[in-house]
């Protein structure tokens, strides 16, 4: 199963992933310093998620996650859920994927690439969440 079956399934996985990611305070603090808003437009299934490191959440938290948000992103990333699955497992070379058209990006590519090194410690959570949700077949 290379793609997620539904938008709800993807959101369930990503919500749990982000919950775990937020516990990595050192990583989140580094990302918070970027003051960046990134929107991921994902296809198969369609999901529009935004991670906002610019505006604090209602409890002052940094790195808020929302779906179908109105906030204007600095960077927009398009990919399929299959490519997104590879990415969050650390199995996707973003530069090669952009060259091949598997990932499309609008905004500052330099800023986006700068975030990549900061998020690497979060990759460990994605396969854990897939297994937790019974999606072992999606672990690469």
Secondary structure, DSSP 4 states (H G I P E B T S, - for coil): --S-S-HHHHHHHHHHHHHHHTT-HHHHHHHHHT--EEEEEEETTTEEEEEESSS--TTS-SSEEEES--SPPSEEEEEEHHHHHHHHTT---HHHHHHTTSSEEEE-HHHHHHHHHHHGGGHHHHHHHHHHTT-GGG--
